[in-house]
Amino acid sequence: MKTFIVTGGSAGIGLQIARRLAHDGNQVVLVGRNPDRLKQAELSLAAEALTCRTVSLDVRDDVAVNHLIENLSEVDGVVNNAAGNFAAPAVDMSLNGFRAVVEISLYGTFNFSTAVARRLIAEERPGVMCNIITTYAWTGAPGVAHSAAAKAGMLAFTKSVGREWGAHGIRVNAVAPGFVPTESATAQILSAPDSADRMRGLIPLGRFGRSEEISDAVSFLMSDQASYITGTSSPSTAAGPSECQCTPPHPATTARDPVRLHPRLFVGSAWRSPNKMKHKGQPTTRAAPMACT
């Protein structure tokens, strides 16, 4: 039995990843910022006779992250799934909004990965990590410059430390989900009439992804079956990274239709209103946000 941490594990894809890892016979530590949501996640797993430990902390807080890793009885790896996002044109985005998203995704991944790696190296034990990125990490996409920059950084980080830590038996890979209609993603992206049909029309398989399909990929990469795989990124999507290429939106339609802002947008773990995505209490956009109310 191994012990895996899942950040952003209280809902959506993160919770499904935790569920699958627990079903695989692993001990799971769920990390999130909201204690109430973590409790709900724990109860949902308990209903399936699965157990987990929950820890409320901010992945951007390196002191708290290091304290957690140092005090766990055992740790074998981490799934870096914590993320934040909101849709806004780059010119309307404040520095604090850009920084908040980058720090949650990229800095959070750095904090947990390095803390876990230091412990594994000190204990001379192998380990494994999986970073949840997105298909637009390769191509970029309008309306999500902050998230694209963060996820592209996570992609490069995965490749870099995959090479660096391989000698210590630590494998590091990434999974890039296609669009999965979680509750938060649906509220932000599929709120306009016909948006779901138009998005499905852009996907060769004609349907959205399922959380279970993402967790299957993560389960494989975290398992011993993938013992000879490191430094890779696996798009878990119906068409591959090129599917997120799109044209700039028409300004008259973006405010009421997120799909026109980024019609092939594929999210990580969390979509939030800009009013809830703050850095040190500062607003995230300079003007009224688009497609995120």
LINPESUL-V358734 format. One record per run of one state. SS is the DSSP state (A for helix, B for strand, O for the rest). FROM is the first residue (numbers start at 1). TO is the last residue. If there is no record, write none. Layout:
# LINPESUL-V358734
ss=SS from=FROM to=TO
ss=SS from=FROM to=TO
This chain:
# LINPESUL-V358734
ss=O from=1 to=2
ss=B from=3 to=7
ss=O from=8 to=11
ss=A from=12 to=23
ss=O from=24 to=26
ss=B from=27 to=32
ss=O from=33 to=34
ss=A from=35 to=46
ss=O from=47 to=52
ss=B from=53 to=56
ss=O from=57 to=61
ss=A from=62 to=71
ss=O from=72 to=76
ss=B from=77 to=80
ss=O from=81 to=89
ss=A from=90 to=92
ss=B from=93 to=93
ss=O from=94 to=94
ss=A from=95 to=123
ss=O from=124 to=126
ss=B from=127 to=134
ss=O from=135 to=135
ss=A from=136 to=139
ss=O from=140 to=144
ss=A from=145 to=164
ss=O from=165 to=165
ss=A from=166 to=168
ss=O from=169 to=169
ss=B from=170 to=177
ss=O from=178 to=179
ss=B from=180 to=180
ss=O from=181 to=182
ss=A from=183 to=189
ss=O from=190 to=194
ss=A from=195 to=200
ss=O from=201 to=208
ss=B from=209 to=209
ss=O from=210 to=210
ss=A from=211 to=222
ss=O from=223 to=223
ss=A from=224 to=226
ss=O from=227 to=232
ss=B from=233 to=236
ss=O from=237 to=240
ss=A from=241 to=244
ss=O from=245 to=253
ss=A from=254 to=256
ss=O from=257 to=257
ss=A from=258 to=261
ss=O from=262 to=278
ss=B from=279 to=279
ss=O from=280 to=281
ss=B from=282 to=282
ss=O from=283 to=284
ss=B from=285 to=285
ss=O from=286 to=293
